[in-house]
Amino acid sequence: MGHNTLEVENLQTAFKTDKGEVISVEEVSFRLKPGETIGIVGESGCGKSVTSLSIMRLLGKHGYIKKGSVLLNGKDLTKIAEAEMRHIRGNEISMIFQEPMTSLNPVFTIGNQMVELIRLHMDYKAKEAKSYAIEMLKKVGIPRAEVIIDEYPHALSGGMRQRVMIAMALSCKPKLLIADEPTTALDVTIQAQILELMKSLKKESNTSIMMITHDLGVIAEMADKVIVMYAGQVVEEADVFTLFDEPKHPYTKGLIDSIPHLEYEGHQRLYSIPGSVPTLQQMPKGCRFHSRCPFVMEKCVTEKPPHFKIDNKEDHKARCWLYEGNLDAAEWSNGREVNV
């Protein structure tokens, strides 16, 4: 195996609550090579954002990494001092946060915040840093960048603030870019522009990208490989072509089946996965998806499934008892259902 930019191994993240400890992310493992993009998908509350915040060590006073390791170019980020981690954030790792209004300081101008970041991590003087900041704002499609740079965050629309966050994240050419729903507040034209900009960064700087999104279309366009999360666990991982062509876990199949298609009839209803994601305080025993799964077996209710290799492939795994004997998908898609 070649050198990996990021190696996450058996990550378990917990939070302290009034009712005791709650495990939010459990047994998450994946690897990311230089210049590679991994997509992380799943419903809200499945642990995607907590995984990214664990890597950045931005869990707040109640959150902590309980087990596992996070290696960035061989350095375990879970063991280094906070001062060293502050230097890594924004320099070696950048993150585009989901909500730009809470990520930008409301009492400083856009220019003040961008220039501070650039000067902190790059050898630029104040004038050079401001010129570079204006250049980055133009790259993400912000008009009148020379004027906008002197505005305060509240004066910008949500989409404009999101583009400012993206410009800040890309400005130091990080080794790892974590993008948490980076195009949510943007129209489709700007979304395409941002995705192209991220592709250019990947090509020019060999940057690794961790893309968190609900949009499977963005994943199909951007990702090299995908991990599907459900209830704090990885339930399937595969390269992007295999995942869309041959999804194995019932949850993955449900997500893909719920994508609207142009050939749908006007009266045809979109597929939706029944039920809802379990709460952190009431995680079911056995497979966490069993209460929503159309192929549930008695074993699913009581025993937690491990990751099974699909067709003995190292890069395609599914956390599902249906593959205990590496069953072919056609064998169980007929509906091996058990009422429990």
Salt bridges, closest charged atoms under 4 A:
GLU7 OE1 - ARG31 NE 3.97
GLU9 OE1 - ARG31 NH2 2.77
GLU21 OE1 - LYS66 NZ 2.76
GLU26 OE1 - ARG288 NH2 2.45
GLU27 OE2 - LYS304 NZ 3.03
GLU27 OE1 - ARG319 NH2 3.40
GLU36 OE1 - LYS225 NZ 3.54
GLU43 OE1 - ARG292 NH1 2.94
ASP76 OD2 - LYS79 NZ 3.30
GLU82 OE1 - ARG57 NH2 3.42
GLU82 OE2 - ARG89 NH1 3.10
GLU84 OE2 - LYS75 NZ 2.71
GLU146 OE2 - LYS138 NZ 2.86
ASP150 OD1 - LYS130 NZ 3.64
GLU181 OE2 - HIS214 ND1 2.33
GLU196 OE2 - LYS199 NZ 3.58
GLU221 OE2 - LYS199 NZ 3.38
ASP224 OD2 - LYS202 NZ 3.47
GLU236 OE2 - HIS316 NE2 2.79
GLU314 OE1 - LYS309 NZ 2.82
GLU314 OE2 - LYS317 NZ 3.65
GLU324 OE2 - LYS299 NZ 2.75
